[in-house]
Amino acid sequence: MASRCSLSALFSTQSELDCALDEATTRQEREKLVYEYLEKLDGREDLKIPDFQTGLEWLNTERPLSLNKELAGKVVLLDFFTYCCINCMHILPDLHQLEKKHSVKDGLVVVGVHSAKFPNEKVVDNIRSAVLRYDICHPVVNDSEACLWHELEVSCWPTLVLLGPRGNLLFSLVGEGHHDKLMLFTDSALRYYGEQGLLKSHTVGVKLYRDSLPPSALSFPGKVAVDDSKKRLVIADTGHHRILVVSTTGQLLHVIGGPESGRQDGDLSEASFNSPQGVAVKGEIVYVADTENHLIRKIDLLEERVSTLAGVGTQGTDQDGGATGPQQPISSPWDVTLGTAGGVEDNVLWIAMAGTHQIWALFLADGKLPKASESKEGTCVRWAGSGNEENRNNSYPHKAGFAQPSGLALAPEEPWSCLYVADSESSTIRTLALKDGAVKVLVGGERDPMNLFAFGDVDGKGVDAKLQHPLGVAWAPEQSLLYVADSYNHKIKVVDPKTKQCSTLAGTRDAGDTLGPEFDKSCFSEPGGICVGDGGKLLYLADTNNHQVKVLDLATKTVSLFPISMDCTDSVPSQPSGPAKAPKLPKSAAKNEMPPVAVSAGQTLNMSLTLSLPEGTKLTEEAPSCWALSAEGSEWLLESPAVTGDIVDLSKPISISTKLPAVMKDSDNNPILTLGVWVYYCMETGKACMMKAASFTQPLQISASQGEAEVTVALAHAF
């Protein structure tokens, strides 16, 4: 063991360098200053740090690493982090960029030194999940008792420490936002020691855990939202960088984005996201907190388009806002929910802006925040939070302080009239009054606004109750109760806002994947999102580290797995599972022959289908009413032999669209499309149910001249 040394030994020398770098005007000047600094430091023997303790748990490696063995002859970057910390997440793109630029063979090794804040973060399985979730591809050591942290006198997360090839201290960077210095220091150290011949090109036995994992339907789902009116669930499939829309019976309806990250707008089949979290749904519109893209996105399921509503695609530092959405930089939005602020209903999207520790508003129509001037449609502006990471309550929203707000739930009705906030790093649930923006504590934490370590697992009232890094909240207006995903306690808790009583509803405190099925015998693993469905009868839970969505039945007090069928029913699936085949029409099917319609290459043909049932009947719920579009003998017209979809609502026309090929076949001038429909309906008295079918044949006249982008035909049938 080397003699004790700490980062304080660097402070005076590096402070001089930092001041000189601030004065330098060119890259050459800065490189020269760093080179001279390294020459000055290199002769010092008091800067060699102690090795990692033996017996520590390592991830992404074949074996434990040592500064005196595997890491000797390498420039080593130590990243002191804790996986809950948003600031630690913010520097990961810098580390990814650095590792892409300089390989282990080049002489650089990044080592994550996990030094936990919460007890839950000391468990290696939970760290492993975080390593996978954040796509960390370098070695990580679980320093659960923070031994090296204390030895080096590290003071906050994140802290980066750069070491030379003898394990000697070179630089330290505290906090986020040091991209340019990190690149400069690392580049210079590699060049300096490379010229001295002290770097070695050997491997260090990196073995990524992700390479051994089997595929799964979901990967670290972050949030869920339910649309009871259309019996649909929206899931942020965060680890797969995509949004899923599924029926409440588990049938996959839409897949948007994934499996790789990106930030593309456009058609559903080409759009992409980067670790999306919060989702909110209204009608055919889904709003998405595209967290690692630092964007708010809009999915229009009717128009099959994705667009950007706010953010510029890189992390922002602005803590006030006020610009139009696409011009307003934002930082790590973690959740979204619709609300009303001085205008028409649902004219604002509330945003949990975890990266700046604030609550923001994105105006979807003109409106007005409490005690503020009018805001035009598109304005994206701070509502509450000073930007300081605190547990500070205040009657003035801009003077209040949050600590990584990560979940939102709206309770617009009196007497509540507030936004509930899961404030993860203060381990509290807070309220934000809709009438004046006053911020108050509901449960958890303590009264000292600077204490972010008042966590635990205690049922109780107000601040006597203790939570551990809660990430999700859901309001049940039918019961006037708030449900909480108490993530690091692996529990679901329920809060009565009238009495401020918080109690455990489900979970055992132990991370696991047990379906009790009773509440008190079921286990979860860091659940991140929760929503209330079926009129307050069900809870849908994003059981994040178990890669599942679970359903909690509040009547029977049982937990079940939400099944997802991965066969998508999108009209034009972006990733079809195989050739579709139209069902066979019965002989009794009514036949409707339509007049020919003129079309041209590349046009989109829209069929507007109106179906009506006999008086006194209704569609049979859960029965497979559907339609299928085919082109027998002219299969080249469609992307697959048949395009199909469900029929769930006859109150309005069903829109069926297909884009014709850009190049038409000359040999087939008058092809025919056939639309078949199968409808299951029952007498409203429940006395009888039946299935009826009908078909429409639609001849096409291929025109050589270019027409409009779209052509629409109206189809109607009364059963």
Secondary structure, DSSP 8 states (H G I E B T S, - for coil): ------THHHHHHHHHHHHHHHH--SHHHHHHHHHHHHHHHHT-STTB-----TT-EEESBSS---TTTTTTTSEEEEEEE-TT-HHHHHTHHHHHHHHHHS-TTTTEEEEEEE--SSGGGGSHHHHHHHHHHTT--S-EEE-TT-HHHHHHT--SSSEEEEE-TTSBEEEEEESS--HHHHHHHHHHHHHHHHHTT--------B--GGGG----S-SS---EEEEGGGTEEEEEEGGGTEEEEEETTSBEEEEEE-SS-----EETTT---SS---EEEETTEEEEEEGGGTEEEEEETTTTEEEEEE--SS----SSEEEEGGGS----EEEEEEE-SSSSTT-EEEEEEGGGTEEEEEESSSEE-TTS-EE-TTEEEEEE--SS---B-BSSGGG-B-S-EEEEEEE-STTT-EEEEEEGGGTEEEEEETTT--EEEEEES-S-TT-------B-EEGGGSB-SS--EEEEETTTTEEEEEEGGGTEEEEEETTTTEEEEEE--SS------SBGGG---SS--EEEEEGGGTEEEEEEGGGTEEEEEETTTTEEEE---B-----SS-SS-SS--------TT-EEEE---EEEETT-EEEEEEEEE--TTEEE-TTS--EEEEE-TT-GGGSSSSEEEEE----SS-EEEEEE--SS--TT-SS-EEEEEEEEEEEETTSS-EEEEEEEEEEEEEEESS---SEEEEEEEEE-
